[in-house]
Amino acid sequence: MANEEDDPVVQEIKPKQQKVELEMAIDTLNPNYCRSKGEQIALNVDGACADETSTYSSKLMDKQTFCSSQTTSNTSRYAAALYRQGELHLTPLHGILQLRPSFSYLDKADAKHREREAANEAGDSSQDEAEDDVKQITVRFSRPESEQARQRRVQSYEFLQKKHAEEPWVHLHYYGLRDSRSEHERQYLLCPGSSGVENTELVKSPSEYLMMLMPPSQEEEKDKPVAPSNVLSMAQLRTLPLADQIKILMKNVKVMPFANLMSLLGPSIDSVAVLRGIQKVAMLVQGNWVVKSDILYPKDSSSPHSGVPAEVLCRGRDFVMWKFTQSRWVVRKEVATVTKLCAEDVKDFLEHMAVVRINKGWEFILPYDGEFIKKHPDVVQRQHMLWTGIQAKLEKVYNLVKETMPKKPDAQSGPAGLVSGDQRIQVAKTKAQQNHALLERELQRRKEQLRVPAVPPGVRIKEEPVSEEDEEQEVEEEPMDTSPSGLHSKLANGLPLGRAAGTDSFNGHPPQGCASTPVARELKAFVEATFQRQFVLTLSELKRLFNLHLASLPPGHTLFSGISDRMLQDTVLAAGCKQILVPFPPQTAASPDEQKVFALWESGDMSDQHRQVLLEIFSKNYRVRRNMIQSRLTQECGEDLSKQEVDKVLKDCCVSYGGMWYLKGTVQS
């Protein structure tokens, strides 16, 4: 005991997987011990006959087993502390186990009970049988165990439980608190050199030393539950600056009256400061505040539905907000026609600030706030000026027919009356009839200007009367409908036909010598780039892609001058594409634009010949099976194509539906 260094280690017990079982005796002579209950438990576990395998050999529950469990995986933050003579001695811990009572003896009692029941049933059934009956016995020889089977058996739960049960117990001796051996072991918890000279290195403050001793746990920070993104904690919100509070609230709510905003921010907040902050993140619509578009769609983001960039989304949402400054009702089709955005994006815009009403359209979600309008006329005037600038920008981008804003600053001083859909259509028809004569005269004037300079001096042109058939053909060839209203408006791409006639005078045919104009070059570049990505397109799909392309262009781009269907088709054919005359079934629901199918004939890669054979197949068949396509490709190309090559050709040009293959855009589900 005196020489601790010469004390050898007799045995070191390392619990496997940090699991220890401790068996402790129970004082059966204690007055608190229930002897009858202990006898009943021993009888249930071991039965009436006691042998060497019995759990309780004394026919009394005289011991209890405790099983350890790991309390924490990170013990670096824990230490055992011993306070002595004004000093705190800390010893780091490398493992912590918690002992809990084990009730495995109850499992043994259940097993004994089932064995007794099975024995009783077997005894009842064998009473009528003779004791010396001869029974046939089948002998089976076990096959040698493979290495793989042995590894599975060793890793099985049953084997581990059996091995654990066979592990021998190690007898321990308990020493009391005041025993000399306990006192000797306790000395190891004290720092051997505790003189004041060695403590001069602790020059840090108590808080810094405590932080070094017990750093924050990264594991616990990861385990903290993360609140959903749409859940806002008001307690955390009020710790932020006022501007951030307003921005977060408006971004989550999107539309809010000023009174509600003040109630959320608290009574101690100055309303003037809130008014200054709200105008940075929201716009005034019908007396209520609607969050700005660039807050919801920041720069470098895009639409999750169509992939349109944030700039185009902001323009479209600003148009919806501006429409609600004019009326309480907005029609979704009108917004989609003007903005050229997909239906999902337009629906998102409207759901931010409106609710749908059956057979009426979308109504602004909040009632008109006349009290705020009367109380803050200076804010209303400033917002009116901002909306005037936004209106001018929208008119330039979308080529809108100018609708003047009310002259008074209290433009939102009263809620607009309800207007039905039939009334809106009637108003649109009346406006179209009023402007029709003016647009026709402008068209004739533009045509005359194009005809006169095209004739060189001294050259006479024989003028022949235009037949009625030619006039009908000219009327039938309408420009592509990309106008905002599309109803008796005579607009091409948002411009009057007179303006579009500058580059598209007769049925969409550009004047001779205009193939090198900036409009033609831009259109050809778009067509070539589109067909390099998608080899087969219907005219309807091509027009949709062209409208999306227009929506992403900056204001004043040359393509806004007006592109007709005929001009678009001529550009497609001039770009090396061919029209595939797919034999649609007579009962097809496809529109004429969906029945016009164009395909890139030569792209310059190795699959051109395979695609041409495939397109010839679909020029005679509306739908085809794969085995027919593969056999035709093998026959025409003179080689046995691999599955990957056939799959590539089909992926470029076709879609599969119901076990049949169709050209892209032609399948009618």
C-alpha positions as CSV (number, residue, x, y, z in Angstrom):
1,M,0.0,0.0,0.0
2,A,2.9,2.4,0.7
3,N,4.6,1.9,-2.7
4,E,1.8,2.5,-5.2
5,E,4.0,2.2,-8.2
6,D,4.8,-1.5,-7.4
7,D,1.2,-2.4,-7.0
8,P,0.5,-4.6,-10.0
9,V,-2.9,-4.6,-11.9
10,V,-4.3,-8.0,-11.2
11,Q,-7.4,-7.8,-13.5
12,E,-8.9,-5.0,-15.6
13,I,-12.6,-5.2,-16.5
14,K,-13.7,-3.3,-19.6
15,P,-17.4,-3.5,-20.3
16,K,-18.2,-4.4,-23.9
17,Q,-20.1,-1.6,-25.6
18,Q,-20.2,0.3,-22.3
19,K,-22.7,-2.2,-20.9
20,V,-22.4,-3.6,-17.4
21,E,-24.7,-5.8,-15.3
22,L,-24.5,-5.5,-11.5
23,E,-26.1,-8.1,-9.2
24,M,-26.8,-6.9,-5.7
25,A,-28.2,-8.9,-2.7
26,I,-31.5,-7.9,-1.2
27,D,-31.8,-7.8,2.6
28,T,-34.7,-10.3,3.1
29,L,-34.6,-9.7,6.9
30,N,-35.5,-6.0,6.6
31,P,-39.0,-5.2,7.9
32,N,-39.8,-3.5,4.7
33,Y,-39.3,-6.7,2.7
34,C,-42.5,-8.6,1.7
35,R,-41.6,-12.2,2.2
36,S,-44.8,-13.6,0.6
37,K,-44.2,-11.6,-2.5
38,G,-40.6,-12.7,-2.8
39,E,-41.6,-16.4,-2.5
40,Q,-44.3,-15.9,-5.2
41,I,-41.8,-14.3,-7.6
42,A,-39.2,-17.1,-7.0
43,L,-41.9,-19.7,-7.6
44,N,-43.0,-18.1,-10.9
45,V,-39.5,-17.9,-12.1
46,D,-38.0,-21.3,-11.1
47,G,-41.0,-23.5,-10.5
48,A,-41.5,-25.9,-7.6
49,C,-38.4,-27.9,-8.2
50,A,-35.1,-26.0,-7.5
51,D,-31.9,-27.1,-9.2
52,E,-28.6,-25.6,-10.1
53,T,-30.1,-23.6,-13.0
54,S,-32.5,-21.8,-10.7
55,T,-32.4,-18.1,-10.5
56,Y,-33.3,-18.0,-6.9
57,S,-31.8,-21.0,-5.1
58,S,-33.2,-20.0,-1.7
59,K,-36.8,-20.1,-3.1
60,L,-36.9,-16.5,-2.3
61,M,-36.2,-13.4,-4.4
62,D,-33.0,-12.4,-2.6
63,K,-31.1,-10.5,-5.3
64,Q,-31.7,-7.8,-7.9
65,T,-29.8,-7.2,-11.2
66,F,-29.0,-3.7,-12.5
67,C,-28.2,-3.1,-16.1
68,S,-26.2,-0.1,-17.3
69,S,-27.2,2.2,-20.2
70,Q,-25.1,4.9,-21.8
71,T,-26.3,8.3,-20.6
72,T,-24.4,10.5,-23.2
73,S,-22.1,10.1,-26.1
74,N,-20.0,13.1,-25.3
75,T,-18.5,13.0,-21.9
76,S,-15.8,15.7,-22.5
77,R,-17.9,18.3,-20.8
78,Y,-18.3,16.4,-17.5
79,A,-15.9,16.1,-14.6
80,A,-16.0,14.7,-11.0
81,A,-15.5,17.5,-8.5
82,L,-14.1,17.3,-5.0
83,Y,-14.1,20.4,-2.7
84,R,-11.5,20.3,0.1
85,Q,-9.9,23.1,2.1
86,G,-11.2,25.9,-0.1
87,E,-10.0,24.2,-3.3
88,L,-12.1,22.7,-6.1
89,H,-10.4,19.6,-7.7
90,L,-11.8,18.5,-11.1
91,T,-11.2,15.1,-12.7
92,P,-12.3,14.6,-16.3
93,L,-14.7,11.7,-17.0
94,H,-14.2,9.3,-19.9
95,G,-17.4,7.4,-19.5
96,I,-20.7,7.6,-17.6
97,L,-23.1,4.7,-17.1
98,Q,-26.5,4.7,-15.5
99,L,-27.7,1.6,-13.7
100,R,-31.4,0.6,-13.9
101,P,-33.2,-2.4,-12.6
102,S,-33.3,-5.4,-15.0
103,F,-36.5,-7.4,-15.1
104,S,-35.3,-10.3,-17.2
105,Y,-36.6,-12.7,-14.5
106,L,-40.1,-11.8,-15.6
107,D,-39.2,-13.2,-19.1
108,K,-38.1,-16.4,-17.5
109,A,-41.3,-16.6,-15.5
110,D,-43.4,-16.3,-18.7
111,A,-41.3,-19.0,-20.4
112,K,-41.8,-21.4,-17.5
113,H,-45.6,-20.7,-17.6
114,R,-45.7,-21.5,-21.4
115,E,-43.7,-24.7,-20.8
116,R,-46.1,-25.9,-18.1
117,E,-49.1,-25.2,-20.3
118,A,-47.5,-27.2,-23.2
119,A,-46.7,-30.1,-20.9
120,N,-50.3,-30.2,-19.6
121,E,-51.7,-30.3,-23.1
122,A,-49.3,-33.0,-24.1
123,G,-50.1,-35.1,-21.0
124,D,-53.9,-34.9,-21.7
125,S,-53.5,-36.1,-25.3
126,S,-51.2,-39.1,-24.5
127,Q,-53.4,-40.7,-21.8
128,D,-55.2,-42.9,-24.3
129,E,-52.0,-44.1,-26.0
130,A,-50.2,-47.2,-24.9
131,E,-46.9,-46.7,-23.2
132,D,-45.0,-49.3,-25.4
133,D,-46.2,-47.9,-28.8
134,V,-43.5,-48.1,-31.4
135,K,-42.9,-44.7,-33.1
136,Q,-40.9,-44.1,-36.3
137,I,-38.0,-41.7,-35.8
138,T,-36.4,-39.7,-38.7
139,V,-32.7,-39.2,-38.3
140,R,-31.1,-36.2,-40.1
141,F,-27.5,-35.4,-40.4
142,S,-26.5,-31.8,-40.3
143,R,-24.5,-30.4,-43.2
144,P,-21.2,-28.7,-42.6
145,E,-21.6,-25.0,-41.8
146,S,-20.3,-22.6,-44.4
147,E,-18.2,-19.6,-43.4
148,Q,-20.9,-17.2,-44.5
149,A,-23.6,-19.0,-42.5
150,R,-21.3,-19.1,-39.5
151,Q,-20.8,-15.3,-39.7
152,R,-24.6,-14.8,-39.9
153,R,-25.1,-17.0,-36.9
154,V,-22.4,-15.3,-34.8
155,Q,-23.9,-11.9,-35.6
156,S,-27.5,-13.0,-34.8
157,Y,-29.3,-11.6,-31.8
158,E,-29.9,-15.1,-30.4
159,F,-26.2,-16.0,-30.4
160,L,-25.3,-12.7,-28.7
161,Q,-27.9,-13.2,-26.0
162,K,-26.6,-16.8,-25.4
163,K,-23.0,-15.6,-25.3
164,H,-24.0,-12.8,-22.9
165,A,-25.8,-15.3,-20.6
166,E,-22.7,-17.6,-20.5
167,E,-20.4,-14.8,-19.5
168,P,-19.2,-15.6,-15.9
169,W,-19.9,-13.2,-13.0
170,V,-17.1,-11.4,-11.3
171,H,-17.5,-11.2,-7.6
172,L,-16.9,-7.7,-6.1
173,H,-16.3,-6.5,-2.6
174,Y,-18.0,-3.4,-1.3
175,Y,-16.0,-1.0,0.9
176,G,-17.9,1.6,2.9
177,L,-17.4,5.4,2.8
178,R,-15.2,5.5,5.8
179,D,-13.1,2.5,4.9
180,S,-9.3,3.1,4.5
181,R,-9.4,1.6,0.9
182,S,-12.1,4.0,-0.1
183,E,-10.1,6.9,1.3
184,H,-7.1,5.8,-0.6
185,E,-9.0,5.7,-3.9
186,R,-10.4,9.1,-3.2
187,Q,-6.9,10.6,-3.0
188,Y,-6.6,10.1,-6.7
189,L,-9.3,12.8,-7.2
190,L,-7.0,15.4,-5.6
191,C,-4.4,17.3,-7.5
192,P,-1.0,16.2,-6.2
193,G,0.7,19.6,-6.4
194,S,-1.6,22.3,-5.1
195,S,0.9,24.9,-4.0
196,G,0.2,28.5,-4.9
197,V,3.3,28.8,-7.1
198,E,2.0,26.4,-9.7
199,N,-1.3,28.3,-10.0
200,T,0.3,31.5,-11.3
201,E,-0.4,30.4,-14.9
202,L,-4.2,30.9,-14.4
203,V,-4.2,34.5,-15.4
204,K,-7.6,34.5,-17.2
205,S,-10.8,35.8,-15.8
206,P,-13.2,33.4,-14.1
207,S,-15.6,33.5,-17.0
208,E,-12.9,32.8,-19.6
209,Y,-11.6,30.0,-17.6
210,L,-15.1,28.5,-17.2
211,M,-15.6,28.8,-21.0
212,M,-12.3,26.9,-21.6
213,L,-13.2,24.3,-19.0
214,M,-16.8,23.8,-20.4
215,P,-17.1,25.0,-24.0
216,P,-20.5,25.0,-25.7
217,S,-21.4,21.7,-27.2
218,Q,-21.8,21.7,-31.0
219,E,-23.7,18.4,-30.8
220,E,-26.4,19.9,-28.6
221,E,-26.8,22.9,-30.9
222,K,-27.4,20.5,-33.8
223,D,-30.0,18.6,-31.8
224,K,-32.1,21.7,-31.2
225,P,-35.4,21.5,-33.1
226,V,-35.5,23.8,-36.0
227,A,-38.7,25.8,-36.4
228,P,-40.5,25.7,-39.8
229,S,-39.6,28.5,-42.2
230,N,-43.2,29.8,-42.1
231,V,-43.3,30.1,-38.3
232,L,-42.3,33.5,-36.9
233,S,-41.4,33.9,-33.3
234,M,-42.7,37.3,-32.0
235,A,-40.2,37.2,-29.1
236,Q,-37.3,36.9,-31.5
237,L,-38.8,39.4,-33.9
238,R,-38.9,42.2,-31.4
239,T,-35.1,41.9,-30.7
240,L,-34.4,42.9,-34.3
241,P,-34.2,46.5,-35.6
242,L,-37.5,48.1,-36.6
243,A,-36.8,48.0,-40.4
244,D,-36.1,44.3,-40.2
245,Q,-39.2,43.7,-38.2
246,I,-41.4,45.4,-40.8
247,K,-39.7,43.6,-43.7
248,I,-40.1,40.2,-42.1
249,L,-43.7,40.8,-41.2
250,M,-44.6,42.0,-44.7
251,K,-42.7,39.2,-46.4
252,N,-44.7,36.6,-44.4
253,V,-48.1,38.3,-44.5
254,K,-47.8,40.0,-47.9
255,V,-50.9,42.2,-47.5
256,M,-51.7,44.1,-44.3
257,P,-53.6,47.2,-43.1
258,F,-51.4,49.8,-41.3
259,A,-53.5,49.4,-38.1
260,N,-52.7,45.7,-37.9
261,L,-49.0,46.3,-38.5
262,M,-48.9,48.8,-35.6
263,S,-50.6,46.3,-33.3
264,L,-48.0,43.6,-34.1
265,L,-45.1,45.9,-33.6
266,G,-46.3,47.0,-30.1
267,P,-47.7,50.2,-28.6
268,S,-44.3,51.7,-27.9
269,I,-43.3,52.0,-31.5
270,D,-43.5,55.4,-33.2
271,S,-46.0,55.4,-36.1
272,V,-44.0,58.0,-38.1
273,A,-40.9,55.6,-38.0
274,V,-43.2,52.7,-39.1
275,L,-44.5,54.8,-42.0
276,R,-41.0,55.6,-43.2
277,G,-40.0,51.9,-42.9
278,I,-43.1,50.4,-44.6
279,Q,-42.7,52.5,-47.7
280,K,-39.3,50.9,-48.3
281,V,-40.7,47.4,-48.5
282,A,-44.4,47.8,-49.5
283,M,-46.7,49.7,-51.9
284,L,-50.1,51.2,-51.1
285,V,-53.0,49.5,-52.8
286,Q,-56.6,50.5,-51.8
287,G,-55.4,51.9,-48.5
288,N,-53.6,48.7,-47.6
289,W,-49.9,47.8,-47.8
290,V,-48.7,45.1,-50.2
291,V,-45.1,43.8,-50.0
292,K,-42.9,44.9,-53.0
293,S,-42.1,42.4,-55.7
294,D,-38.4,42.6,-55.3
295,I,-38.7,41.5,-51.6
296,L,-40.4,38.3,-52.7
297,Y,-38.3,37.7,-55.8
298,P,-34.8,38.9,-55.0
299,K,-32.1,39.3,-57.7
300,D,-30.6,36.1,-59.2
301,S,-33.7,34.1,-58.2
302,S,-36.1,32.5,-60.6
303,S,-39.6,31.0,-60.8
304,P,-40.0,27.5,-59.4
305,H,-42.6,26.8,-62.0
306,S,-41.2,28.1,-65.3
307,G,-37.6,29.2,-64.5
308,V,-38.3,32.8,-65.6
309,P,-35.8,35.2,-64.0
310,A,-36.8,37.4,-61.0
311,E,-36.8,40.6,-63.1
312,V,-39.6,39.3,-65.3
313,L,-41.6,38.0,-62.3
314,C,-41.3,41.4,-60.6
315,R,-42.7,43.1,-63.7
316,G,-45.6,40.7,-63.9
317,R,-46.5,41.1,-60.2
318,D,-46.2,44.9,-60.4
319,F,-48.7,44.7,-63.2
320,V,-51.2,42.8,-61.0
321,M,-50.7,45.3,-58.1
322,W,-51.2,48.2,-60.5
323,K,-54.4,46.6,-61.8
324,F,-55.7,46.4,-58.2
325,T,-55.1,50.2,-57.8
326,Q,-57.6,50.6,-60.7
327,S,-60.3,48.1,-59.6
328,R,-61.1,45.6,-57.0
329,W,-61.4,42.9,-59.6
330,V,-58.8,41.3,-61.9
331,V,-59.2,38.6,-64.5
332,R,-56.4,36.0,-64.6
333,K,-56.5,35.4,-68.3
334,E,-56.0,39.1,-68.9
335,V,-52.9,39.1,-66.7
336,A,-51.5,36.0,-68.4
337,T,-52.1,37.5,-71.8
338,V,-50.3,40.7,-71.0
339,T,-47.4,39.3,-69.0
340,K,-46.8,36.2,-71.1
341,L,-46.2,34.2,-67.9
342,C,-47.4,30.7,-67.2
343,A,-50.6,30.1,-65.3
344,E,-48.8,28.9,-62.1
345,D,-46.8,32.2,-61.8
346,V,-49.9,34.3,-62.4
347,K,-51.8,32.3,-59.8
348,D,-49.1,32.9,-57.3
349,F,-49.2,36.6,-57.9
350,L,-53.0,36.7,-57.4
351,E,-53.0,34.4,-54.3
352,H,-50.6,36.9,-52.6
353,M,-53.2,39.7,-52.6
354,A,-56.6,38.4,-53.8
355,V,-59.3,35.7,-53.5
356,V,-61.1,34.0,-56.3
357,R,-64.8,34.5,-56.8
358,I,-66.8,32.1,-59.0
359,N,-67.9,33.7,-62.3
360,K,-66.4,37.1,-61.3
361,G,-62.6,36.8,-61.2
362,W,-60.1,37.7,-58.4
363,E,-61.1,40.2,-55.8
364,F,-58.6,42.2,-53.6
365,I,-58.3,40.3,-50.3
366,L,-58.8,43.2,-47.9
367,P,-61.5,45.8,-47.8
368,Y,-60.8,49.4,-48.8
369,D,-59.1,51.3,-45.9
370,G,-60.5,54.8,-46.3
371,E,-59.5,55.8,-42.8
372,F,-55.7,55.5,-43.6
373,I,-56.3,57.5,-46.9
374,K,-57.9,60.4,-45.0
375,K,-55.4,60.4,-42.2
376,H,-52.2,60.3,-44.3
377,P,-52.7,62.3,-47.5
378,D,-49.0,63.0,-47.9
379,V,-48.2,59.3,-48.0
380,V,-51.0,58.8,-50.5
381,Q,-49.6,61.5,-52.7
382,R,-46.1,60.0,-52.6
383,Q,-47.5,56.6,-53.4
384,H,-49.5,58.0,-56.3
385,M,-46.4,59.4,-57.9
386,L,-44.6,56.0,-57.5
387,W,-47.5,54.3,-59.2
388,T,-47.5,56.8,-62.0
389,G,-43.8,55.9,-62.7
390,I,-44.6,52.2,-62.5
391,Q,-47.5,52.6,-64.9
392,A,-45.3,54.4,-67.5
393,K,-42.7,51.6,-67.2
394,L,-45.4,48.9,-67.7
395,E,-46.9,50.7,-70.7
396,K,-43.5,50.7,-72.3
397,V,-42.6,47.1,-71.5
398,Y,-46.0,45.5,-72.4
399,N,-47.0,48.0,-75.1
400,L,-50.3,48.8,-73.3
401,V,-52.8,51.3,-74.6
402,K,-52.3,54.2,-72.2
403,E,-54.9,54.4,-69.5
404,T,-54.5,57.6,-67.6
405,M,-54.6,57.6,-63.8
406,P,-57.0,59.8,-62.0
407,K,-55.8,63.3,-61.6
408,K,-56.6,63.7,-57.9
409,P,-54.0,62.3,-55.5
410,D,-56.8,60.5,-53.6
411,A,-57.2,58.1,-56.5
412,Q,-57.9,55.4,-54.0
413,S,-60.4,57.5,-52.1
414,G,-63.3,55.2,-52.7
415,P,-63.8,51.6,-53.6
416,A,-64.6,50.9,-57.2
417,G,-68.0,49.4,-58.1
418,L,-68.4,45.8,-59.0
419,V,-68.3,45.1,-62.7
420,S,-69.4,41.8,-64.1
421,G,-67.6,39.9,-66.8
422,D,-70.2,40.6,-69.5
423,Q,-70.0,44.3,-68.8
424,R,-66.2,44.2,-69.2
425,I,-66.5,42.4,-72.5
426,Q,-69.1,45.0,-73.7
427,V,-66.8,47.9,-72.7
428,A,-63.9,46.2,-74.6
429,K,-66.0,45.8,-77.7
430,T,-67.0,49.4,-77.6
431,K,-63.4,50.6,-77.3
432,A,-62.3,48.3,-80.1
433,Q,-65.1,49.7,-82.4
434,Q,-64.1,53.3,-81.6
435,N,-60.4,52.7,-82.5
436,H,-61.1,50.4,-85.5
437,A,-61.4,53.2,-88.1
438,L,-58.3,55.0,-86.8
439,L,-56.2,51.8,-86.9
440,E,-57.4,51.0,-90.5
441,R,-56.4,54.5,-91.7
442,E,-53.0,54.1,-90.1
443,L,-52.6,50.7,-91.7
444,Q,-53.3,52.0,-95.2
445,R,-50.9,54.9,-94.7
446,R,-48.1,52.5,-93.7
447,K,-48.7,50.3,-96.7
448,E,-48.6,53.3,-99.0
449,Q,-45.3,54.4,-97.4
450,L,-43.8,51.0,-98.1
451,R,-45.0,50.7,-101.6
452,V,-43.8,54.1,-102.9
453,P,-40.1,54.0,-102.0
454,A,-39.8,50.4,-103.2
455,V,-40.3,51.5,-106.9
456,P,-37.2,53.0,-108.6
457,P,-37.7,56.2,-110.6
458,G,-38.8,55.6,-114.2
459,V,-40.1,52.1,-113.6
460,R,-43.8,51.4,-114.1
461,I,-45.7,48.6,-112.4
462,K,-48.8,47.1,-113.8
463,E,-51.5,47.4,-111.2
464,E,-54.0,44.6,-111.3
465,P,-57.2,44.6,-109.2
466,V,-57.2,42.3,-106.2
467,S,-59.7,39.5,-106.5
468,E,-62.1,38.7,-103.7
469,E,-60.3,35.4,-103.0
470,D,-57.0,37.3,-102.5
471,E,-58.8,39.6,-100.1
472,E,-60.2,36.7,-98.2
473,Q,-56.8,35.1,-98.0
474,E,-55.3,38.3,-96.7
475,V,-57.9,38.5,-94.0
476,E,-57.5,34.9,-93.0
477,E,-53.7,35.2,-92.5
478,E,-53.8,36.8,-89.0
479,P,-50.7,37.8,-87.1
480,M,-49.7,35.7,-84.1
481,D,-51.8,36.7,-81.1
482,T,-49.5,38.0,-78.4
483,S,-51.5,41.1,-77.7
484,P,-52.7,42.1,-74.2
485,S,-56.4,41.7,-74.8
486,G,-56.7,39.7,-78.0
487,L,-60.4,40.7,-78.3
488,H,-61.3,43.0,-81.3
489,S,-58.1,44.9,-80.6
490,K,-56.3,44.4,-83.9
491,L,-52.9,44.3,-82.1
492,A,-49.9,42.3,-83.1
493,N,-47.5,41.6,-80.1
494,G,-49.2,44.5,-78.3
495,L,-48.8,47.0,-81.1
496,P,-51.4,48.3,-83.7
497,L,-51.2,46.6,-87.0
498,G,-50.1,49.8,-88.5
499,R,-46.9,49.8,-86.5
500,A,-46.3,46.1,-87.1
501,A,-46.8,46.7,-90.9
502,G,-43.4,48.4,-90.9
503,T,-41.7,45.0,-91.1
504,D,-44.7,42.7,-91.9
505,S,-46.8,44.3,-94.6
506,F,-48.6,41.5,-96.4
507,N,-49.9,38.5,-94.5
508,G,-46.7,38.3,-92.4
509,H,-44.3,38.2,-95.4
510,P,-41.4,40.6,-94.9
511,P,-40.8,42.9,-97.8
512,Q,-38.1,41.8,-100.3
513,G,-34.7,42.5,-99.0
514,C,-35.7,42.5,-95.3
515,A,-34.1,39.1,-94.5
516,S,-31.1,40.9,-93.1
517,T,-33.0,43.3,-90.9
518,P,-32.2,43.2,-87.2
519,V,-35.7,41.7,-86.5
520,A,-35.1,38.9,-89.0
521,R,-31.6,38.2,-87.6
522,E,-32.9,38.1,-84.0
523,L,-35.8,35.9,-84.9
524,K,-33.6,33.5,-86.8
525,A,-31.2,33.3,-83.9
526,F,-34.0,32.4,-81.5
527,V,-35.4,29.7,-83.9
528,E,-32.0,28.1,-84.4
529,A,-31.2,28.1,-80.7
530,T,-34.6,26.7,-79.9
531,F,-34.5,23.8,-82.4
532,Q,-30.9,22.9,-81.3
533,R,-32.4,22.2,-77.8
534,Q,-35.7,20.6,-79.0
535,F,-35.6,18.9,-82.3
536,V,-39.4,18.7,-82.8
537,L,-41.9,21.4,-82.0
538,T,-45.4,22.3,-82.8
539,L,-46.3,25.8,-83.9
540,S,-48.3,26.2,-80.7
541,E,-45.3,25.2,-78.5
542,L,-42.9,27.4,-80.5
543,K,-45.2,30.4,-80.1
544,R,-45.3,29.8,-76.3
545,L,-41.5,29.6,-76.1
546,F,-41.3,32.8,-78.2
547,N,-43.7,34.6,-75.8
548,L,-41.5,33.5,-72.9
549,H,-38.5,34.8,-74.8
550,L,-40.2,38.1,-75.3
551,A,-41.0,38.4,-71.6
552,S,-37.4,38.1,-70.7
553,L,-36.1,40.8,-73.2
554,P,-35.5,44.3,-72.0
555,P,-37.9,47.1,-73.0
556,G,-37.5,48.5,-76.5
557,H,-36.0,45.3,-78.0
558,T,-36.3,44.9,-81.8
559,L,-38.5,41.8,-81.5
560,F,-41.2,43.9,-79.9
561,S,-41.9,45.4,-83.4
562,G,-44.4,42.5,-84.2
563,I,-43.9,39.0,-85.5
564,S,-46.7,37.2,-87.3
565,D,-47.4,33.5,-87.6
566,R,-46.4,33.4,-91.3
567,M,-43.1,35.2,-90.6
568,L,-42.3,32.8,-87.8
569,Q,-43.0,29.7,-90.0
570,D,-40.9,31.1,-92.8
571,T,-38.0,31.7,-90.4
572,V,-38.3,28.1,-89.2
573,L,-38.2,26.7,-92.7
574,A,-35.3,29.0,-93.6
575,A,-33.4,27.7,-90.5
576,G,-33.1,24.2,-92.0
577,C,-36.3,22.7,-90.5
578,K,-39.0,20.8,-92.3
579,Q,-42.7,20.6,-91.7
580,I,-43.8,17.0,-90.8
581,L,-47.4,16.3,-92.1
582,V,-48.5,14.1,-89.3
583,P,-51.8,12.3,-90.2
584,F,-53.8,13.2,-87.1
585,P,-57.0,11.1,-86.5
586,P,-60.3,12.7,-87.7
587,Q,-61.6,13.0,-84.2
588,T,-58.5,14.8,-82.9
589,A,-59.0,17.7,-80.4
590,A,-55.7,19.4,-81.5
591,S,-55.9,23.0,-82.7
592,P,-54.6,24.0,-86.1
593,D,-51.4,25.3,-84.5
594,E,-50.9,22.0,-82.6
595,Q,-51.2,20.1,-85.9
596,K,-48.4,22.1,-87.6
597,V,-45.3,20.1,-86.6
598,F,-41.7,21.3,-87.5
599,A,-38.5,19.3,-87.0
600,L,-34.8,20.1,-87.4
601,W,-33.7,18.1,-90.4
602,E,-29.9,18.3,-90.0
603,S,-28.1,19.3,-86.8
604,G,-24.6,18.1,-87.8
605,D,-24.4,15.1,-85.4
606,M,-24.2,11.4,-86.0
607,S,-27.9,10.9,-85.4
608,D,-29.2,13.0,-88.3
609,Q,-29.9,10.0,-90.5
610,H,-31.7,8.1,-87.7
611,R,-33.9,11.1,-87.0
612,Q,-34.8,11.6,-90.6
613,V,-35.9,8.0,-90.9
614,L,-38.0,8.4,-87.7
615,L,-39.6,11.6,-89.0
616,E,-40.5,9.9,-92.3
617,I,-42.2,7.1,-90.3
618,F,-44.4,9.7,-88.5
619,S,-45.2,11.5,-91.8
620,K,-47.3,8.4,-92.5
621,N,-48.3,7.2,-89.0
622,Y,-49.8,9.2,-86.1
623,R,-48.5,6.7,-83.5
624,V,-46.0,3.8,-83.8
625,R,-44.8,0.9,-81.7
626,R,-41.1,0.7,-80.7
627,N,-40.4,-2.6,-82.5
628,M,-41.6,-1.1,-85.8
629,I,-39.3,1.9,-85.3
630,Q,-36.3,-0.3,-84.5
631,S,-36.9,-2.6,-87.5
632,R,-37.3,0.4,-89.9
633,L,-34.1,2.0,-88.5
634,T,-32.2,-1.2,-89.0
635,Q,-33.5,-1.6,-92.5
636,E,-32.9,1.9,-93.7
637,C,-29.5,2.5,-91.9
638,G,-28.1,-1.0,-92.9
639,E,-26.8,-1.7,-89.4
640,D,-28.1,-3.2,-86.2
641,L,-28.5,-0.2,-83.9
642,S,-27.9,-0.6,-80.2
643,K,-30.6,0.1,-77.6
644,Q,-28.8,3.3,-76.5
645,E,-28.8,4.7,-80.0
646,V,-32.5,4.0,-80.5
647,D,-33.3,5.5,-77.1
648,K,-31.4,8.7,-78.0
649,V,-33.4,9.2,-81.2
650,L,-36.7,8.5,-79.4
651,K,-35.8,10.9,-76.6
652,D,-34.9,13.6,-79.1
653,C,-38.2,13.5,-81.1
654,C,-40.8,11.4,-79.4
655,V,-42.8,10.7,-76.2
656,S,-44.3,7.5,-75.0
657,Y,-48.0,7.2,-74.0
658,G,-50.0,4.0,-73.4
659,G,-47.3,1.7,-75.0
660,M,-47.2,3.8,-78.2
661,W,-44.8,6.4,-79.4
662,Y,-45.9,9.9,-80.7
663,L,-44.0,12.9,-82.0
664,K,-43.5,15.5,-79.3
665,G,-46.5,17.8,-78.9
666,T,-48.9,15.5,-80.9
667,V,-50.2,13.2,-78.3
668,Q,-53.8,13.9,-77.2
669,S,-54.4,12.2,-73.8
